[in-house]
Amino acid sequence: MDRQCRDLAKRRGSHRHSLPEPQHPAPHPGVNSGMSTEALSSPEALPPIEALPIFVAHVRTGYEARAELLERQMKEHGLTFEYMLDGDIADLDQAILDRWFKGVLHKPCPTSSCVTKHFLIMEQIIARDLPAALILEDDALLDRRFNELVNQALKELGERDHRQQAWYVNLENSGLRFVPADQRRPGQVLYPASRGRCAGAYIISQAFARLVIERADRDRTEVSPDTFMDPIIGEEVVDGYWLEPTVVEQGSHNVLFDSGLEGRYASRGRRFGYRLRKFIRSWRYRLGLCKK
């Protein structure tokens, strides 16, 4: 391991990883802000993305290239974040497996580790009484307009007449699913959705985190985190949304990085194939040939 990777691994020794604060940081609306938990859970009380809690699912060792790129992006966007390093394959003891998993995932493996990290982040959202948080996977590639469009989405979220405290906003295009052209409106970026688009980048309320953990404790899972959450997003007790245009793409999907879950390796041929599929599908959505 070269010196740069050793330094990076040393920085990741702590679970908390905060990059330098923006020059004019927004105040964090914590539980001591004088607002009630109920008020904090409502979308209109949300802070901008620069002050929203951000968690990144990552591993203690390995994937240094992902971490280096992610940290550089977050610094460029003026964002602070925290790694979730617990839930590595080595951490998956019998108690964790019996609590959350069944079937093919009732064993230590890359997918059960990924699911565990997402669930542990949601438990942190609940334990810290956070109103909401952004959850990213470590291969997230942020669009240059990330802050602008996410803040517009948070603004639209606060202006909507919400039926529920539980809500979910997906930010990514990793599944190559987009909002159909006939549903898009000029100046609007947030659109109702009844499912997610992978689990690489999404903002959730604390109430949604509670729903997921309660369901995981009750039913257990044998599928990926996004597949597990999709039926929950579609329930009447949840307000689900997609951000369009999308602002995050997963590097393991666009073949910038190898896929640790699917055992696929990056190559020029696979990268070209992904770009071609993305071009074709995006135009099919624009022409109204595809639906959500």
LUMLUMLO-336754 format. One record per residue: x, y, z of N, C-alpha, C in turn; residue number from 1. Coordinates in steps of 0.02 Angstrom, whole numbers, plus 32768, in hexadecimal, padded with zeros to 4 digits. Layout:
N
  n_c1  n_c2  n_c3  ca_c1  ca_c2  ca_c3  c_c1  c_c2  c_c3  seq
     X     Y     Z      X      Y      Z     X     Y     Z  NUM
...
END
This chain:
292
  n_c1  n_c2  n_c3  ca_c1  ca_c2  ca_c3  c_c1  c_c2  c_c3  seq
  802B  7FC4  8000   8000   8000   8000  802D  803E  8000    1
  8023  806D  7FD3   804E   80A7   7FCF  803E  80D7  8008    2
  8066  810B  800E   805E   8139   8047  801B  815B  8047    3
  8002  816E  800C   7FC1   8190   8008  7F8A  8163  8023    4
  7F8C  8123  8011   7F59   80F4   8029  7F5F  80E8  8073    5
  7F9E  80E6  808D   7FA7   80DD   80D5  7F8A  8117  80FB    6
  7F96  8154  80E2   7F7B   8190   8103  7F2F  818E  8101    7
  7F13  8179  80C9   7ECA   8176   80C3  7EAD  8143  80F3    8
  7ECD  8109  80F8   7EB5   80D6   8127  7EB9  80EE  816E    9
  7EED  8115  817F   7EF4   8130   81C2  7EBB  8160  81D1   10
  7EA9  818A  81A0   7E73   81BA   81AA  7E31  8197  81B4   11
  7E2A  815B  8196   7DEB   8137   819C  7DE8  810C  81DB   12
  7E19  8112  8206   7E19   80EB   8244  7DE0  80FF  8271   13
  7DCA  813D  826E   7D91   8154   8296  7D53  814F  826C   14
  7D1A  8141  828C   7CDB   813D   8268  7CC4  8181  8250   15
  7CDA  81B6  8272   7CC4   81F8   825F  7CF6  8216  822F   16
  7CDF  8230  81F8   7D0C   8250   81C8  7CEC  8291  81B1   17
  7D03  82C8  81CB   7CE9   8309   81B8  7D1E  832F  8192   18
  7D0E  8342  8156   7D3B   836B   812F  7D37  83B3  8147   19
  7D66  83DE  8134   7D63   8424   814A  7D1F  8443  813C   20
  7D07  846B  816B   7CC5   848A   8164  7CC6  84BD  812C   21
  7C8C  84C7  810C   7C87   84FD   80DA  7C97  8540  80FB   22
  7CA7  8570  80D2   7CBB   85B1   80EC  7C82  85D1  8114   23
  7C45  85C6  80FF   7C0B   85E1   8123  7BDB  85A8  8133   24
  7BED  857D  8164   7BC3   8543   8172  7B80  8556  818D   25
  7B4C  8530  8179   7B09   853B   8193  7B04  8517  81D6   26
  7ADC  8531  8205   7AD5   8510   8246  7AB2  84CD  823F   27
  7AC7  849D  8267   7AA8   845B   8265  7A6B  845B  8293   28
  7A30  8447  827A   79F3   8448   82A2  79EF  840C  82D0   29
  7A1B  8409  8302   7A1D   83D0   832F  79E3  83D1  8360   30
  79E2  839F  838C   79AB   8398   83BB  79AB  83CF  83F0   31
  79E2  83F3  83F6   79E5   8429   8427  79D6  846D  8408   32
  79B9  846C  83CC   79AD   84AB   83A8  796E  84CF  83BF   33
  794A  84B1  83EF   790D   84D0   8406  78D0  84BA  83E1   34
  78D9  8490  83AD   78A1   8477   8386  788F  8432  839F   35
  7850  8421  839B   783A   83DF   83AF  784F  83AB  837C   36
  7852  836B  8390   7862   8336   8362  7830  8333  8329   37
  77F0  833F  8339   77BC   833D   8306  77C7  8373  82D3   38
  77DB  83AF  82EA   77E8   83E6   82BB  7824  83D6  8290   39
  7858  83B9  82AF   7893   83A9   8288  7886  8374  8253   40
  7853  834A  825F   7844   8315   822F  781F  832E  81F2   41
  7803  836A  81F7   77DD   8385   81BF  780C  83A1  818B   42
  77FF  8396  8149   782C   83AC   8115  783B  83F7  8116   43
  780A  8420  812B   7816   8468   8128  784D  847F  8158   44
  7860  8454  8188   7893   8466   81B9  78D9  844F  81A4   45
  78DF  8430  816A   791F   8413   8156  7953  8449  8145   46
  7992  843C  8158   79C8   846B   8145  79DD  845E  80FD   47
  7A07  8489  80E0   7A22   847C   809D  7A52  8440  80A0   48
  7A64  8427  8066   7A8F   83EC   8063  7AD2  83F8  8085   49
  7AE9  8437  8084   7B29   8446   80A3  7B29  843A  80EE   50
  7AED  8437  810D   7AE8   842C   8155  7AC4  83EB  8167   51
  7AAC  83C7  8135   7A88   8389   8141  7AB9  8352  8154   52
  7AAA  8328  8186   7AD6   82F0   8197  7ADE  82C2  815A   53
  7B1C  82AD  814E   7B2B   8281   8115  7B52  8245  812E   54
  7B3B  8209  811C   7B5C   81CB   812E  7B72  81A8  80EE   55
  7BAE  818A  80F0   7BC8   8165   80B7  7BD8  811D  80CC   56
  7BB9  80ED  80AB   7BC7   80A6   80B8  7C0A  8095  8099   57
  7C39  807F  80C3   7C7E   8072   80AC  7C9B  8039  80D4   58
  7CD7  8023  80C4   7CF8   7FEC   80E7  7D37  8006  8109   59
  7D4F  7FE2  813B   7D8A   7FF9   8161  7DC9  7FF6  8137   60
  7DD1  7FC2  8110   7E0C   7FBB   80E5  7DF7  7FA8  809F   61
  7E1E  7FBE  806F   7E0D   7FB2   8029  7DE5  7FEC  800C   62
  7DDE  7FEC  7FCB   7DB7   8020   7FA7  7DD3  8066  7FB4   63
  7E16  806B  7FB9   7E34   80AC   7FC6  7E26  80DE  7F8E   64
  7E24  80C6  7F50   7E17   80F3   7F17  7DD2  8112  7F1D   65
  7DA0  80EB  7F33   7D5D   8106   7F3C  7D5E  813C  7F71   66
  7D7E  812E  7FAA   7D7F   815E   7FE1  7DA2  819E  7FCD   67
  7DD9  8198  7FA9   7DFF   81D3   7F95  7DD4  81FF  7F67   68
  7DB3  81E1  7F36   7D89   8208   7F08  7D4E  8226  7F2D   69
  7D2E  8200  7F59   7CF5   8219   7F7D  7D08  8255  7FA9   70
  7D40  824F  7FCD   7D55   8285   7FF9  7D64  82C4  7FD1   71
  7D82  82BC  7F97   7D91   82F6   7F6D  7D50  8317  7F55   72
  7D1F  82EF  7F41   7CDF   830B   7F2B  7CBB  8330  7F64   73
  7CBA  8312  7F9F   7C97   8330   7FD7  7CB7  8373  7FE9   74
  7CF9  8376  7FE7   7D1C   83B4   7FF5  7D0B  83E9  7FC1   75
  7D09  83D5  7F82   7CF9   8405   7F4D  7CB2  8420  7F54   76
  7C84  83F8  7F6F   7C3F   840D   7F77  7C32  842D  7FBC   77
  7C65  8433  7FE5   7C5D   8452   8027  7C32  8429  8056   78
  7C37  83E7  8052   7C0D   83BA   807B  7C37  8394  80AD   79
  7C1B  8389  80E8   7C3A   835D   811A  7C13  831C  811D   80
  7C35  82E7  8132   7C13   82A7   8133  7C33  8279  8166   81
  7C13  8241  8171   7C2A   820F   81A1  7C28  81CA  8181   82
  7C60  81A6  8185   7C61   8162   816B  7C3D  8133  819B   83
  7C19  8103  8180   7C01   80CA   81A7  7C30  8090  8198   84
  7C5D  8082  81C7   7C8F   804D   81BE  7C7A  800C  81DF   85
  7C4C  800F  820E   7C32   7FD1   822B  7C0A  7FAC  81F6   86
  7C03  7F6B  8201   7BDC   7F43   81D2  7C06  7F22  819C   87
  7C49  7F24  81A3   7C73   7EFF   8175  7C62  7EB4  817A   88
  7C77  7E8E  8149   7C69   7E46   8149  7C81  7E26  818A   89
  7CBC  7E3B  81A2   7CD7   7E1F   81E0  7CAD  7E2F  821D   90
  7C83  7E63  8219   7C59   7E77   8252  7C18  7E50  8256   91
  7C07  7E2A  8223   7BC5   7E0B   821F  7BC4  7DCB  8249   92
  7BB8  7DD3  828A   7BB4   7D9A   82B6  7B6E  7D7B  82B3   93
  7B64  7D47  82DA   7B24   7D23   82D8  7AEA  7D4F  82EE   94
  7AF6  7D7C  831E   7AC1   7DA7   8337  7AA6  7DD4  82FF   95
  7AD4  7DF2  82D8   7ABF   7E1D   82A1  7A9B  7DF5  826B   96
  7AB7  7DBB  825A   7A99   7D92   8225  7A53  7D7B  823A   97
  7A4C  7D67  8279   7A0A   7D4F   8290  79D8  7D88  8295   98
  79F0  7DC5  82A2   79C3   7DFE   82AA  79A6  7E15  8267   99
  79D0  7E1B  8234   79BB   7E3C   81F7  79B8  7E10  81B9  100
  79D2  7DD4  81BA   79DA   7DAF   817B  79BA  7D6A  817D  101
  79AA  7D53  8141   798F   7D10   8138  79A5  7CF7  80F3  102
  7998  7CB7  80E5   79A6   7C9C   80A3  79EE  7CA4  808E  103
  79F8  7CB9  8050   7A3C   7CBC   8033  7A68  7CF1  8055  104
  7A4A  7D21  8078   7A72   7D55   8099  7A7F  7D46  80E2  105
  7A69  7D0C  80FA   7A76   7CFB   8140  7ABD  7CDF  8147  106
  7AEC  7D07  8131   7B33   7CF5   8135  7B5C  7D34  8127  107
  7B9A  7D37  813F   7BC4   7D71   812F  7BD6  7D71  80E5  108
  7BC5  7DA6  80C2   7BD4   7DAC   807A  7BD1  7DF6  8068  109
  7BE8  7E0A  802D   7BE7   7E50   801A  7BA1  7E70  801D  110
  7B6E  7E4C  8006   7B2A   7E6A   8006  7B0F  7E72  804D  111
  7B18  7E40  8078   7B00   7E47   80BD  7B26  7E7E  80E1  112
  7B66  7E88  80D1   7B8C   7EBF   80ED  7B71  7F02  80D6  113
  7B62  7F08  8096   7B46   7F47   807B  7B04  7F57  809C  114
  7AD8  7F25  80A1   7A97   7F30   80C2  7AA1  7F46  810A  115
  7ACE  7F25  812D   7ADA   7F36   8174  7AF0  7F7E  817B  116
  7B1C  7F96  8150   7B33   7FDB   8155  7AF9  800C  814C  117
  7ACD  7FFF  811D   7A93   802B   8113  7A67  802A  8151  118
  7A5A  7FEF  816D   7A30   7FEA   81A9  7A51  800C  81E5  119
  7A93  8005  81EC   7AB6   8025   8224  7AB4  8071  821E  120
  7AB8  808A  81E0   7AB2   80D3   81D7  7A6D  80E9  81ED  121
  7A39  80C4  81DA   79F5   80D6   81EF  79EE  80D3  823A  122
  7A0E  80A3  825A   7A0C   80A1   82A3  7A2E  80DE  82C2  123
  7A63  80F8  82A1   7A83   8135   82B9  7A55  8171  82B1  124
  7A31  8174  827A   7A01   81AB   8270  79CE  81AC  82A8  125
  79B7  8171  82BC   7985   816B   82F1  79A5  817B  8335  126
  79DF  815D  8343   79FF   8166   8385  7A12  81AE  8392  127
  7A27  81D2  835E   7A3C   8218   8365  7A02  8248  835D  128
  79C7  822E  8350   798B   8257   8348  7994  8289  8310  129
  79B2  8273  82D9   79BB   829F   829F  797A  82A3  8277  130
  7966  82DE  8261   7928   82E4   823A  792C  82C0  81F7  131
  7967  82C2  81D9   7971   82A4   8197  79BB  829D  818B  132
  79CD  8278  8158   7A14   8270   8146  7A1A  8259  80FF  133
  7A54  8268  80E1   7A65   824E   809F  7A91  8210  80A8  134
  7A80  81DA  8086   7AA6   819C   8089  7AC5  8190  8044  135
  7B07  8188  8043   7B2C   817B   8005  7B53  813A  800B  136
  7B5E  811A  7FD3   7B8F   80E4   7FD1  7BD1  8102  7FB9  137
  7C08  80E0  7FC7   7C4A   80FF   7FBF  7C60  8108  7F77  138
  7C39  80EF  7F47   7C4B   80F8   7F01  7C22  8130  7EE0  139
  7C03  815A  7F09   7BD8   818F   7EEF  7C00  81C3  7EC8  140
  7BE8  81D4  7E8D   7C05   8208   7E63  7BD3  8242  7E61  141
  7BE8  827B  7E7B   7BBA   82B4   7E82  7BBC  82E0  7E44  142
  7B81  82F3  7E2D   7B7B   8322   7DF5  7B93  8367  7E0C  143
  7BAB  838F  7DDE   7BC4   83D2   7DEF  7B8C  83FE  7E0C  144
  7B4D  83EF  7DFC   7B14   8415   7E16  7AF4  83F3  7E53  145
  7B19  83C7  7E73   7AFE   83A0   7EAA  7ADE  83CC  7EDF  146
  7B04  83FC  7EFB   7AE9   8426   7F30  7AAC  844D  7F19  147
  7AB1  846B  7EDE   7A7A   8495   7EC4  7A39  846D  7EBD  148
  7A3D  8433  7E9D   7A00   840D   7E90  79E5  83EA  7ECE  149
  7A11  83D3  7EFA   79F9   83B4   7F38  79D8  83E8  7F64  150
  79F5  8424  7F67   79D5   8459   7F8F  7992  846D  7F71  151
  798D  846D  7F2F   794C   847C   7F11  7919  8445  7F23  152
  7930  8406  7F23   7904   83CF   7F35  78EE  83D5  7F7E  153
  791B  83E7  7FAB   7909   83F0   7FF1  78D7  8429  7FF9  154
  78DF  845E  7FD1   78B0   8495   7FD3  786B  847E  7FBB  155
  7869  845A  7F83   7829   8441   7F6B  780A  8410  7F9D  156
  7833  83E9  7FBD   781A   83BA   7FEF  77F6  83DF  8027  157
  7814  8417  803D   77F5   843E   8072  77B5  8461  805E  158
  77AE  846D  801C   7772   8490   8004  7738  8462  7FF6  159
  7744  8421  7FF6   770E   83F1   7FE6  76E2  83E5  8022  160
  76A4  83D3  8014   7674   83C2   8049  767C  8378  8059  161
  76A6  8369  808A   76B6   8324   8099  7681  8302  80C3  162
  7671  82C5  80AE   7642   829D   80D4  7666  8279  810E  163
  76A6  826B  8103   76CA   823F   8132  770A  8260  814B  164
  7720  8249  8186   7761   825D   81A0  7799  8234  8180  165
  7787  81F8  8166   77B9   81CD   8146  77BF  81DF  80FC  166
  77FB  81F4  80E8   7806   8204   80A2  784B  81EF  808B  167
  7852  81E8  804A   788F   81CD   802B  789B  81F3  7FE9  168
  78D8  8209  7FDD   78E9   822C   7F9E  7926  820A  7F7F  169
  791F  81EE  7F43   7957   81CE   7F21  7978  8200  7EF2  170
  79BB  8200  7EF1   79E1   8233   7ECC  7A06  8217  7E8F  171
  7A06  81D6  7E84   7A35   81B8   7E54  7A15  819B  7E15  172
  7A41  818D  7DE5   7A2A   816F   7DA6  7A47  8129  7D9D  173
  7A62  810C  7DD3   7A88   80CD   7DCC  7A60  8095  7DAC  174
  7A1F  8093  7DB7   79F5   8060   7D97  79DE  8073  7D52  175
  79F6  80AC  7D39   79E2   80C6   7CF7  7996  80CC  7CF1  176
  7979  80E4  7D27   7931   80F4   7D27  7929  813F  7D32  177
  7900  815E  7D09   78F8   81A6   7D0B  78AD  81B8  7D0D  178
  789F  81F6  7D1D   785A   820E   7D1B  7846  8217  7CD1  179
  7810  81F8  7CBB   77FB   81FE   7C74  77F0  8247  7C60  180
  77FC  8255  7C22   77F8   829A   7C09  77B4  82B9  7C14  181
  777E  8292  7C0C   773B   82AF   7C12  7728  82C0  7C5A  182
  7752  82AC  7C8A   7745   82BC   7CD0  776F  82F6  7CEA  183
  77A1  8309  7CC4   77CF   833E   7CDA  77AF  8383  7CD1  184
  77C1  83B1  7CFE   77A7   83F5   7CFB  77E1  8426  7CFF  185
  77DF  845C  7CD8   7815   848D   7CD9  781F  84A9  7D20  186
  785E  84AB  7D35   786E   84C6   7D77  7863  8497  7DB1  187
  7848  845C  7DA4   783A   842C   7DDA  786F  83F5  7DD8  188
  7886  83DE  7E13   78B8   83A9   7E16  78A2  836D  7E3F  189
  786B  8373  7E64   7855   833E   7E91  7814  8320  7E77  190
  7812  82DD  7E6E   77D8   82BC   7E52  77C4  827F  7E7C  191
  7783  8276  7E87   776C   823D   7EAF  7782  81FA  7E90  192
  7794  81CB  7EBB   77AA   8189   7EA4  7794  8155  7ED6  193
  7788  8119  7EBE   7772   80E3   7EE9  77A8  80AE  7EF5  194
  77E5  80BD  7EDF   781E   8091   7EEC  785E  80B9  7EE5  195
  7896  8099  7EF5   78D6   80BC   7EF0  78F8  80AF  7EAE  196
  7939  80C3  7EAB   7962   80B6   7E70  79A7  80A2  7E88  197
  79AD  8066  7EA4   79EA   8050   7EC6  79F1  8074  7F09  198
  7A27  8066  7F2D   7A30   8082   7F70  7A72  80A7  7F77  199
  7A87  80C7  7F41   7AC7   80EA   7F43  7AC4  8131  7F5B  200
  7A88  8150  7F5A   7A82   8196   7F6F  7A39  81A5  7F7C  201
  7A27  81AF  7FBB   79E2   81BF   7FCC  79DF  81E4  800E  202
  79AD  8210  8014   79A0   8236   8051  7961  821A  8070  203
  7963  820D  80B1   7928   81F1   80D3  791A  8218  8113  204
  78DC  8215  8128   78C8   8231   8169  78D4  81FC  819E  205
  78D6  8213  81DD   78DE   81E4   8214  78A4  81B3  8216  206
  7868  81CA  8206   782E   819E   8207  7835  8166  81D4  207
  7853  8174  819A   785E   8140   8168  7892  810E  8182  208
  78C7  8128  81A2   78FA   80FC   81BF  78DB  80CC  81F1  209
  78AD  80E6  821A   788B   80BB   824B  7862  8084  8229  210
  7840  8096  81F3   7819   8064   81CF  7845  802C  81B5  211
  787E  803E  8198   78AB   800C   817B  78C6  7FDE  81B2  212
  78DD  7FFA  81E9   78F9   7FD1   821F  78C3  7FA5  823E  213
  7888  7FC1  8249   7851   7F98   8264  7841  7F5D  8235  214
  7840  7F6B  81F3   7831   7F36   81C3  786A  7F02  81C1  215
  78A8  7F1A  81C5   78E1   7EEC   81C5  78E1  7EBF  8202  216
  78D1  7EDD  823C   78CD   7EB5   827A  7894  7E82  8277  217
  785E  7E95  8257   7823   7E69   8255  7829  7E32  8221  218
  783E  7E45  81E4   783C   7E16   81AC  7880  7DF8  8199  219
  78B7  7E1D  81A9   78F9   7E0B   8191  78FB  7E0E  8144  220
  7937  7E09  8128   793D   7E13   80DF  796D  7DE2  80C0  221
  7964  7DD5  8080   7993   7DAE   8059  79A0  7DD0  8015  222
  7997  7E13  8015   79A1   7E39   7FD7  79CB  7E77  7FE6  223
  79DF  7E9A  7FB2   7A08   7ED7   7FB8  79E0  7F0E  7FDB  224
  7A03  7F42  7FF4   79DE   7F77   8019  79A9  7F9A  7FF0  225
  79B7  7FA8  7FB0   7985   7FCB   7F87  7948  7F9F  7F79  226
  7954  7F5E  7F6D   791C   7F30   7F62  78F2  7F29  7FA1  227
  7913  7F2A  7FDB   78EE   7F25   801A  78C4  7F63  8026  228
  78DF  7F9E  8014   78BB   7FDD   8022  7884  7FEC  7FF0  229
  7888  7FD2  7FB3   7858   7FE4   7F7F  780F  7FDA  7F95  230
  77FC  7FA0  7FB1   77B5   7F98   7FC6  77A1  7FCA  7FFD  231
  77D0  7FDD  8027   77C1   800D   805C  77B4  8052  803E  232
  77DD  8065  800D   77D4   80A6   7FEB  7790  80A9  7FCA  233
  7777  8071  7FB2   7737   806F   7F8F  76FA  806F  7FBD  234
  7704  806B  7FFE   76CB   8068   802C  76AC  80AE  8036  235
  766E  80AF  804A   764A   80EE   8053  7666  8118  808C  236
  7689  80F8  80BA   76A5   811C   80F3  76E5  8141  80E2  237
  76FC  813C  80A4   773B   815B   808F  772F  8188  8053  238
  774E  81C3  8053   7750   81EE   8019  7794  81E4  7FF7  239
  7794  81C4  7FBC   77D2   81B7   7F98  77DB  81E7  7F5E  240
  781A  81F8  7F4F   7829   8227   7F19  7869  8213  7EF4  241
  786C  8227  7EB5   78A9   8224   7E8D  78BF  826C  7E7E  242
  7900  8277  7E7F   791C   82B6   7E68  792B  82B0  7E1D  243
  7915  82E1  7DF7   7921   82E1   7DAE  792D  8329  7D98  244
  7968  8339  7D7D   799D   830B   7D68  79C3  82ED  7DA3  245
  79DD  82B1  7D99   7A01   828F   7DCE  7A45  82B1  7DD9  246
  7A60  82A8  7E15   7A9E   82CA   7E27  7AD4  829A  7E41  247
  7AC6  825A  7E41   7AF8   8228   7E59  7AF7  81EC  7E2A  248
  7B32  81D2  7E1C   7B39   8194   7DF7  7B6B  8169  7E1C  249
  7B5C  8129  7E23   7B8A   80FC   7E47  7BC2  80E5  7E19  250
  7C00  80EB  7E31   7C39   80D7   7E09  7C3D  808D  7DFA  251
  7C1D  8064  7E25   7C1C   801C   7E17  7BE8  800B  7DE2  252
  7BBA  8039  7DD5   7B88   802E   7DA1  7BA0  8049  7D5D  253
  7BC1  8082  7D5E   7BD9   809D   7D1E  7C1E  8081  7D0C  254
  7C35  8051  7D34   7C72   802A   7D27  7CB1  8053  7D31  255
  7CAE  8089  7D57   7CEC   80AB   7D6C  7D11  807F  7D9E  256
  7CEB  805D  7DCA   7D07   8030   7DFC  7CEE  7FE9  7DF0  257
  7D14  7FB8  7E0B   7CFB   7F73   7E0D  7CBE  7F71  7E3B  258
  7C91  7F42  7E2F   7C57   7F38   7E5A  7C66  7F03  7E8D  259
  7C6A  7F17  7ECE   7C78   7EE7   7F02  7C3F  7EB8  7F0F  260
  7C01  7ECE  7F02   7BC7   7EA4   7F0F  7BBB  7E72  7ED7  261
  7BC4  7E87  7E99   7BB1   7E5D   7E60  7BED  7E3A  7E40  262
  7C2A  7E48  7E5A   7C65   7E26   7E3F  7C75  7E39  7DF8  263
  7C63  7E76  7DE4   7C71   7E8E   7DA0  7CAE  7EBC  7DA3  264
  7CD8  7EB9  7D70   7D15   7EE0   7D6F  7D11  7F16  7D3A  265
  7D2F  7F4F  7D4B   7D2E   7F88   7D1D  7D58  7F79  7CDF  266
  7D40  7F8F  7CA6   7D65   7F89   7C67  7D4B  7FBD  7C37  267
  7D72  7FCC  7C04   7D5C   7FFD   7BD3  7D1E  7FE6  7BAE  268
  7D1C  7FA5  7B9F   7CE2   7F8A   7B7B  7CA2  7F90  7BA3  269
  7CA5  7F7E  7BE3   7C6A   7F82   7C0E  7C56  7FCA  7C19  270
  7C88  7FF7  7C1F   7C79   803E   7C29  7C55  805A  7BEB  271
  7C6D  8048  7BB0   7C4C   805F   7B73  7C05  8044  7B6F  272
  7BFC  8004  7B82   7BBA   7FE6   7B80  7B89  8009  7BAE  273
  7BA2  801D  7BEA   7B76   8041   7C19  7B63  8084  7BFC  274
  7B92  80A8  7BE0   7B83   80EB   7BC5  7B51  80E6  7B8B  275
  7B58  80B2  7B63   7B28   80A9   7B2C  7AE2  809A  7B47  276
  7ADD  806E  7B79   7A9C   805F   7B97  7A7E  809D  7BB7  277
  7AA7  80C4  7BD9   7A8F   8101   7BF9  7A74  8132  7BC5  278
  7A98  813B  7B8E   7A83   8169   7B59  7A40  8152  7B3C  279
  7A3A  8112  7B2D   79FD   80F8   7B0F  79C2  80FF  7B3E  280
  79CB  80EA  7B7E   7994   80EC   7BAE  797F  8133  7BBE  281
  79AF  8161  7BC4   799D   81A6   7BD4  7973  81C4  7B9B  282
  7983  81B4  7B5D   795C   81CD   7B25  7918  81AB  7B21  283
  7914  816C  7B33   78D3   814A   7B34  78A4  816A  7B67  284
  78C0  817F  7BA0   7898   81A2   7BD2  7883  81E6  7BB8  285
  78B1  8209  7B97   78A1   824C   7B7D  786B  8248  7B48  286
  786B  8213  7B21   7839   820B   7AEC  77F8  81EB  7B04  287
  77F5  81DD  7B45   77B8   81C1   7B61  77AF  8177  7B53  288
  77E5  8154  7B40   77E1   810D   7B30  77EA  80E0  7B6C  289
  77FE  80FD  7BA5   7807   80D7   7BE3  77E0  80F8  7C1A  290
  77C8  80D0  7C48   77A5   80E9   7C83  77CE  80D6  7CC0  291
  77BD  80F5  7CF9   77E1   80E6   7D36  77DF  809B  7D45  292
END
